[in-house]
Amino acid sequence: MSVEKLVRPEILALKAYHVPPAAGLVKLDAMENPYALSPELRGELAQVLAKVELNRYPDPTGARLRELLARKMCVPAGMELMLGNGSDELLQIITIALARPGAAMMYPAPTFVMYSMYAAFTGMKAVSFPLRADFSLDASAFIERMRAEKPAIVFLAYPNNPSGTLYPQADMEAIIAAAPGIVVMDEAYHAFAEKTFMDRLPAFPNLLVLRTASKLGLAGIRLGYLAARPEWIEQLNKVRSPYNVNVLTQATACFMLERLDVLEAQAAAIRADRDRLAATLAAMPGVTVIPSKANFILVRVPDADATHGALLRRGVLVKNLNAPPTKNCLRITVGTPEENRILVAALKESL
Ligand SMILES: *Cc1c(COP(=O)(O)O)cnc(C)c1O
């Protein structure tokens, strides 16, 4: 028996998603919300969770949570929701369901790395369409390529990770209208962009809107949701593992949705701090800032490897993306005002 002979070659060729240790560091590498819940809310939540029946399987489709999400997130009438163990699981489910032999997926790149990973897992062809050097999208060239490749799935991160770019809405609509397959609008950062295609679902039969609770402040509970027409959700539900969203996640998400104003106020603070931090970074000699509508900022520096290492020695962890097309780029998550101050001071000594 040998690992190399039994494991599929496309899996052997992959690298596992790398998460660096962060203990003791100012953690600005993973787009987490830096704010903890207040002691009062923690106490209330503890009481709610104490009543959860851990010996029982969860509600299989999360009916109460879906109903709350539909209301709080303004899901249009007639659309259905599916819940996932993070939006990552939903991306995987979509890909598994549409990976007919020879089928392709297409996305502007650089973008969220998991799209291409799921293509590799399922044997789909991944068509990566390069963004311009400033990370803007040539929508008409994208549409032309789409006509040639006929992708079953188009993934559009709106705003995009790792650039933070929010593509023009009219370009998105032109792509959705011209797509031969489905378009998944990945709105992981919607709370920071204040732009959404949720309300456009009724207008486009091939549009699916994907969201996550992670970037909003609940990365630890692993909850994603997908809004689409019932005919899509019906098929995708067949691929979903039973009980994929656990009881603690469902109870916590319901608790927080009833107090959504807390998370929305945090998102508003992060948006204001993002704009302040971007202006500060842009004024630093040698730093180029890519305009961001997310809760992170992509910057280009003279030597990203050296700066990343020097920041680490000063106790600050950011994401090093130093490989084309993000050569010499670092992705900095917006932290608390104090964390941002520490980052700026450390960066001044690390360029
Ligand atoms: C972070 C991120 C996700 C994954 O979020 P989870 O719900 O935590 O799995 C999906 N898409 C994009 C573009 C992201 O940046």
The ligand as a MOL file (V3000), in Angstrom:
LIG
                    3D

  0  0  0     0  0            999 V3000
M  V30 BEGIN CTAB
M  V30 COUNTS 15 15 0 0 0
M  V30 BEGIN ATOM
M  V30 1 C -13.5470 34.4770 3.6010 0
M  V30 2 C -14.2040 34.2200 2.3070 0
M  V30 3 C -15.1110 33.1570 2.1440 0
M  V30 4 C -15.2520 32.0370 3.1380 0
M  V30 5 O -15.9360 32.3200 4.2540 0
M  V30 6 P -16.3760 31.2060 5.3070 0
M  V30 7 O -17.8380 31.4310 5.4280 0
M  V30 8 O -15.6230 31.5630 6.5390 0
M  V30 9 O -16.0600 29.8490 4.7950 0
M  V30 10 C -15.7720 33.0320 0.9350 0
M  V30 11 N -15.5470 33.8900 -0.0770 0
M  V30 12 C -14.6760 34.9010 0.0290 0
M  V30 13 C -14.4530 35.8120 -1.1330 0
M  V30 14 C -13.9690 35.0910 1.2150 0
M  V30 15 O -13.0550 36.0650 1.2830 0
M  V30 END ATOM
M  V30 BEGIN BOND
M  V30 1 1 1 2
M  V30 2 1 2 3
M  V30 3 2 2 14
M  V30 4 1 3 4
M  V30 5 2 3 10
M  V30 6 1 4 5
M  V30 7 1 5 6
M  V30 8 2 6 7
M  V30 9 1 6 8
M  V30 10 1 6 9
M  V30 11 1 10 11
M  V30 12 2 11 12
M  V30 13 1 12 13
M  V30 14 1 12 14
M  V30 15 1 14 15
M  V30 END BOND
M  V30 END CTAB
M  END
